[in-house]
């Protein structure tokens, strides 16, 4: 039996279904071929491409071990049997085809128009499925998802080594960086990582906080590319310090979003992308879904237990940060102290009611940055522990941050945001910037343009139910519906005990 023309890549330990035998109930015409040509999906599009020498080749025959789209791109035409899916791809690319035997895509002697109609008919003889929910989907939605999977595979193919990845994240990292036919090697040391990169001719993916400057410098000297991997902005249900693996990461080839000393992929997206109306509408819907579900970086849930706002007194939130966090060290402009940040806020907001939110990793005893409550209360009116960040944001008028992601979450909710450092969302016309922001920023963006870049175009997501790479809407729906299990949940009690012990030592 012939495989469906539109099908998912062979993800490891996961079977993704995007089509099944049936009859498509939507309209199909020649425009669908244009959509497929633009996306370059259909057939075994995930195979490694043949090396191309740039020369125009003559009429070729199909090869089972080669990626068809790239192979056909430099050809003059194709000779194949009528059942071969290379026929469909050749016609989608506009190439002449000679059919040797009759099949689903045509018969000997058929001209281009007849073969094109056969291709459309084959596409109509299938039902299309959302691979994450199993619900019916449009063929255009399936093409868009396959195109995204193709993009990820093409980017991942060059990454052959991973270094500095904690053991409890490695299952997810393998899925985030998977490419068929290529093994991803995890190296525990600098020499090993560099040696593997030389042997494989690939790049090294690093977790920035867990690798040395020596690795970065030596990789540069030997011509090995460095790709930085970090937690995404809608990460999981639960703290990373409690060993909850990420359901979202960013993979940055030029820098990293929290370090303003050099450009990052995110900064490039924000500075140069033309945001079509469709993308902005998608971003607006995603933003509204996040706000409605009370979703933050570490989960969901509103909390209305805090006191209502006073009409005659402004209320501001100051979220603490881990004082030796990479974002603080890189983007804090020299300010590392939570207490000093709080003092500055009080000087700027002398008449406001100030709420101070200790960082959960610090309160759990895992990280640095604790401030005694009596010192906090010299500047703050109240200390807010427990409950969700979304609940706090629903009770304040403004937020003062150093580099905290809370500032971005506050923007989603329409709050005024003051940046004392240079977080990734500063410098685009949406925040009050009190710190030094790179001059290369400065483009004025709308909120949903920022959301599109930060939550759609830059990160990667894994569906915690299916284990497949997914769009952000899928992860948000899982978190909102409490369907984001932690496969290492048994470790959380141990980490909480360890955190309490470390806090007592400090």
N, C-alpha and C positions, 0 to 999 in steps of 0.2 A: 504494500500500500504506500502511495506517495505521501511524504510528510506535508503538512500545511505550508503554504508559501510564506505566510507570516507566522513565525514561531520565535520563542524566547531562546536566548543562549543557554547552554548546558551548565547552569550554576551548580557548584559543588554541593551535594547533599540537599539540593532543592530542585523541585520540578515546577517550573512556572508555566502556566497555561494562558495563552493569549487568544487562542482560536480553537474551534472544534467543528466537526462536520455539522452542517446545517444550511440555512439560507439566511443571508443578511437581509434585514428588513429596511435598510436605508438605501438611498439612491447612490448608485455608482456610475461614473462616466469616465471619460478620458482624463479629467482633472485629477483623479486619484493616482494616475501614473506620474503626474507632476509632483504630487506630494511624496510619493515613494522615491522619486529621483532626487528630490531635495534632501530627504532623510537618509537615503542610501541604506535602506533596510529591506529585508526579504531574502529568503534563502539563508545560507550559512554565513551571514555578514560578520560574524564574530571571529572567523578564522584569521590567522596571521597573514597579512598581505604579502604577495610576492615582491621582491626587490624590483624597482622600476628603474630602467636606465634612461628614461626620457624619450627613447626612440619610438616612433609609431610602428606598431606591429601590424601584420597582415590579418587575415582571417584566422581565428583560433578555434580550438575545441575546448570543451569544459575540462576542468581538473578538479578532482574530488578533494584534494588537499590544499586548495588555494582559495583565498577570499575572492568571490566572484566580482564584486563591484570594482575593486582596484585592478584586477586582471583584465577586465573588459574596458576600463577607462582608456587604455592606450591602444585598443585594437581597432581594426578596420571593419570587422564583422565577426559573425559566429556561425559555425556549423555544428548542429547538435540534433539529438532525437527530440521528438515532440513532447516527451514527458519531462525533459530536463528543465529544471527551474532556471538554469542559465539563459534559456530562451526568453523567459519573462524579463530577467534583468537586462539582457541585451536590448530588448525592445523599449524598456523603461528608459534606457540610456540613449535611445534613438539609433541604434546600430542595425544594419541589415542582417537578416538571419536566414540561413538555408536549413530547412528541416529535412532530416534524413528518413524519419519514420513517424507514423501518426501517433499523437498523444494528446494530453490535455491542453497543451499550449499551441497546437496546430498540426498540420499535415504537410507532406511534401507538396510544393507548388503554391502554398498559401502566401499571399502578399502581406505587407506590413500591416495594413488595416485589419485584415482577417486575424492575424496573430494578436494584435492589440485587443481585439474584441474577445479573443480566447482568454487573454490574461485577465481582463475585467470579469469575465464569466467565472473563472477560477476563484477570484477574490470574492465574488458574490455567493459562492457555494460554501460559505463558512459562517459560523456565528463567532462574534468577537467578544472577548471576556476581559474584565478587569482582573489582572493577575493577583491582586491583593485581597479582593473581596469575593471573587467568583461571580459577580453580578454582570449582566450584559453591558457591553461597551460599544462605542462607535469605532469604526475602522480608523478614523482620524486620531482618536485617543490612543489606540493601540500603536499606530505608527509613531506618535509622539513619544510613547514610553519606550519603544524599541530604539528610537533615535537617541534617547537619553542613555540607555544602556550601551549603545554603540560608542557614544562619546566617552563614557566612563572607561570602557575597555581600552579605547585607543590611548587615553591618557595614562592608564595603569600599565600598559604593556612595557613601557620603558623603565618602570620601577621594578628592580629585581632584588633589592635588599631592604630590610627594615631594621632599624637600630633604636634602642631606647624605649621600646614598647613594653609596658608592664605585662606580665604573664597573663593577668586576668582580662586583658583587653585583646589578646591576640586572635581569638576566634572572630571577633568583630572586625579587627584590622584586616584579617585575611579576606573577609567579604567585601570590605570597603575598597581594597586594592586588588581584587581578583581580576586576572586576565587569563583566558583559556590558552593552554599550551605553554604557559610560563610559570615556573615555580618561584614563589616569594620566599627568600631566605631570611630568617630572623637571626641577627648577629648580636652577641652580648658584649662585644668589645670593639674598640676602634680598629685595631689591626685586622681582625676577622672581617669586619664590615668592609673596609677598604679593599682587602684582598678579594672578597667575593664580588665587589663591584667591578674590579679590574677584570676578573675572569668572565663575568657575565656581560660586561660592557653596558651595564645599566646604571640607573640612579639609585641613591639611597634615600629612603623615607625615614625621617627622624621625628621623635617626640622632643621638641626643643628643650624642655626643662630637664631632660634626662640624658643629654649628650654634651660632650665637652667642646670647647672652642678648638681643641686640637683636631678633632674629627672634621670639623667644618673647614679648617685651614688646610689640612692634608688632602681632603677631598678636592678642594679648589686647586691645589698644586698638581694633582694627578688628572685633573679634567673630569672628575666625577660630579654629576649634578646632585644637588641636595633638594629634597622636597620635604617641607615641614607639614606635619600632621598635628592637629590640635582638636580639642572638643568643639563641637558645634554650639549654636546658640539656643537651640531647643534640644537638650542633650539626652534626657532620660527621666525616669521616675526614681529619684534617689541620687545621693551624692557620689561623686567620683571617689572621694576619700573613704567612703564605705564600700568601695570596690564594686560599684554598680557600673557595668560596661556601658560605653556610649552607644546610643542609637543615632548619633549624628557626629560627624567630624568635618573639619575643613582640610583641604589638601592644597597647599600653596606652593607654587613653583618659584616665586620671586621674592618672597619675604614671609611675614606673618602679620595678621591684622592688628595685633596689639602692640607692635613695635613701630612707632612713627618715625624712627630714624632712617628707615628705608621703605621704598614702595612695596606694596603687597598686591597679590592678585585682586583682593577685595577693593583696594584703593583704585586700581586700574579700572575695575568694573564701574565703580562709582563715578570716576572722572570722565569716562569715555562712552559708556553705553547709551545708546538711544533707546529709551524705554517705550515700546509700542503701547497703545491704549489697552490692548488685550492683556499684556503683562501687568500693567498697573491695576487693571480690574481684578486680576487674579491675586495680586498682592493685597489689595484692599479686602478681598474676601478672606484671605488667609489671616490677615491682621484681626479682622472681626471675629473669626473663629477662635483665635488664640485668646483674645480678650474675654469673649463670652465664656470660655471654659476655664478662665483663670490660670492659664498655662504660663509657667516661667521656665527657666533653664532646667530645673530639676523636678518638674512635675506640674500637677494641676491642682486647682482647688481654691475657691474664694474663701475668705474668712472675714465675717462682718462683726466679729466680737469686739472690735476696737470702738472707741468713743466716736460719735459723729462729729463732724467738723463744726467749729464755731463760725458763725457768719461774720463775726467782727474780728476774728484773729486768723491770720494765715498760718497754715501748718505745713512744715517741710520735713522730709525724710532724709536722713544721712545713713546710707548703708556702709558698714565697715567692709574692709577687704583684708585678705591675707597679705601681711605687710611685705613678705618676700616673694609674692606671686610675680611671675614673669611680666604680667601686664602692668603691675605697679612699678617694678624696677625699670621697665622700658618706657612706659608712657606716663609716669607720674610726675615728670618734670622735676625730679629730686625730692618730692614729697612722698614719704613712705608711712608716716605716722597717722593712725586713725584718730588719735587724740588731737593732733595738730589740725587735721582736716575739720574736725568738729569745732575747734576753737575758731578757725577761719569762717566757718558757716555762721557761728554766733555773732561774729563781728559784722558780717554782711546782713544778717537777719536778726537785729537786736530785739524786735518786737514779736517775732514769730514763735509759735509753739514748735519746738524741734524734737523730732523722734529719732532715736539712734537705734540702728538695727545691727547687732553683732553678726559677724559672718558665721554661718553654720559650721564650716570646717574648723574654724577657730574655737567656737563654743564646744564642738565635739572633741577637742583636744588634739586634733591632727596637725594643725598648722599654727604659724606664728601670727600674732596681732591682737592678743587679748588686752583689754583695757579695764582696770578695776572699775566697778560700777560707781564708786564714790567720785572717781575722777571724771567719768562720763557725765555725771549729774551736775558737775560744775558748769557745764555748757548746754546740756540737753535737758528738756523737760521730762522725758520719759525714755525708758529702754524697752524695746519691743522684741521679745523672744517668742518663738513658737508661731504657729499659724503660717500662712503662705505669704510670699512676697506680693502676690497679686492682691491679696486682701489688704495689705498695707497700702499699696498704691491706690487702691480705691478710696482711701481715707485722707489723702493729703492733696495739697495744691501744687507742690513743687518737690523736686529732688535735687540734692547736691551730691555729686559723685567725684571721685578721683578718676578712675577708669572703669568702674563697675558696669557690668552688663545691665544692672538695674536701671541705669540711665536710658538705655535703649528700650527696655520694657516699659519705662515711664512714657517715652515718646509714643509707643504704640497706643497708650491710653490717653494721649492728648495733654499730658502734664508738661509744665515748664521744667526744663532740665538745665542745671548749671554744671559745667565741666571744669574741674580744677586741674585736671591733667589733659591728656590728648587721646581719649578713646577713639576707636575706629569711626564712631558716629558723629564726632565733633568736626567742625570745619565745613559743613555742607549747608549751613544756613538754618538749621533746625534747633540748635542749642545755643545757650549763652556760654561762650568760651572764655574762661578765665585763665586757662593755661596757654602755653605756646603751641600752636597748631602748625603743622608744616605748610609752607607757602604753596606747595604743589596742590593742596586742597583749595577749595574756595568756590567750586561750582555750586550753584544754588539748586538744591534738589527738593522735590516734594516728598512728603512722608512716605507715600506708597512707592516712590522710586527707591528710596532708601530701603524699604522693606523688601522690595523685589530683589535688590542686590544682596542684602544681608541674609535673607531667609530662603530665597529661591535659586539665585544664580551662583552663589559662592559655596554653600555647604553641600554635603552629601548626607543621605539618610538611609537607615535600614528599618524595614518593617519588623517590629519586634515579634510579630506573629508568624509571618511567612519566612522571615530571614532574608528577604530579597531587597536589593536597592530600590528605594521608593521615593516618590515626591514628598515634600514636606506636609502636604495635606493628609497623606496617609498616616504619618507618625502623629500629627496633631489629633487626628480622629482616634487613634489607638489610645493616646494618653487621656484624652477627654472621656473616652469610654472605659477607662481603667483596664485596658487590654495591652499593657506594656510590661510583661513579666520580666523579672530579673533572674537570669539563669544562675547567678551566684548569690541568691538571697540568703543562703545558709551562712555566709560570711559576715553579714551585717552585724549580728549580735557580738561576734568576736571583735569586730572593728570598734563597736561602741565601747566595749570593755577596755580595749587598748587605748582609745581616746581618753576615757576617764582617768586611766592610769597615768598617761602622759601629761594630762592637765594638772594632776596633783604634783607630778615631778617639777613642772614649770613653776 
